[in-house]
Amino acid sequence: MYEIQKGIELPDLGGKPRMYPFEKMEVLDSFFVPLDGHKCDTLPKLLMSMRGCIRSAREGKRYPEGWKFALRTDKENNGVRCWRVK
């Protein structure tokens, strides 16, 4: 028979750190992701990757329902900028 114990804290799994700070953003905050040094090799691929990360964060409920984000490529600076718009 196993003894039932109460009040034992569940240890943190220590998962990998978040790549993008969606849950910390306020309306009109933004961040820039340069293509250089990123796993994606083109701006369209980087844009699609970031869209997928936003979708995963939404499905994982890492930010409240109703928050909206906008992404724009920045060809001049060779990267993608993300804004929280709502």
C-alpha positions in Angstrom: 0.0 0.0 0.0 1.2 3.5 -0.9 1.1 6.3 1.7 -0.8 9.4 0.5 1.2 12.6 1.3 -0.2 16.1 1.3 1.6 19.4 0.8 4.4 18.1 -1.4 5.3 20.8 -4.0 5.5 19.8 -7.6 9.0 20.6 -8.9 9.3 22.8 -12.0 10.1 20.9 -15.1 12.5 23.6 -16.2 11.4 23.7 -19.8 13.3 25.7 -22.4 12.9 29.5 -22.1 10.3 31.2 -24.3 11.7 32.4 -27.6 9.4 35.4 -27.9 8.0 37.6 -25.1 4.3 37.6 -26.1 2.9 37.3 -22.6 4.9 40.2 -21.3 3.8 42.7 -23.9 1.4 45.6 -23.5 -0.6 47.2 -26.3 1.6 48.9 -28.9 4.8 47.2 -27.5 6.9 45.6 -30.2 10.1 43.5 -30.6 12.3 43.0 -33.6 13.7 39.6 -34.8 16.7 39.8 -37.1 17.0 37.2 -39.8 20.7 37.0 -39.2 21.4 34.2 -36.7 17.9 32.8 -36.9 17.2 29.3 -38.0 15.1 30.5 -40.9 17.0 31.6 -44.0 14.4 34.0 -45.7 12.1 36.7 -44.4 8.9 34.9 -45.6 10.0 31.8 -43.6 10.8 33.9 -40.5 7.4 35.5 -40.8 5.6 32.2 -41.1 7.6 30.8 -38.2 6.6 33.7 -36.0 2.9 33.3 -37.0 3.2 29.7 -35.9 4.7 30.7 -32.5 1.8 33.2 -32.0 -0.7 30.5 -32.8 1.0 28.0 -30.4 1.1 30.6 -27.6 -2.6 31.3 -28.1 -3.5 27.6 -28.1 -1.3 27.1 -25.0 -3.1 30.0 -23.3 0.2 31.8 -22.6 -1.7 35.1 -23.1 -5.3 36.2 -22.4 -8.0 35.6 -24.9 -8.6 38.6 -27.1 -5.0 39.7 -27.4 -4.0 40.4 -31.0 -0.6 40.6 -32.7 0.6 42.1 -36.0 3.7 41.1 -37.9 5.5 43.1 -40.5 8.7 42.3 -42.5 11.4 45.0 -42.3 13.5 44.6 -45.5 15.7 47.6 -44.6 16.8 46.0 -41.3 16.4 42.4 -42.6 14.0 41.0 -40.0 10.5 40.9 -38.7 8.8 43.2 -36.1 5.9 42.0 -33.9 3.4 44.4 -32.3 0.7 43.7 -29.7 -2.2 45.6 -31.2 -5.0 44.6 -28.8 
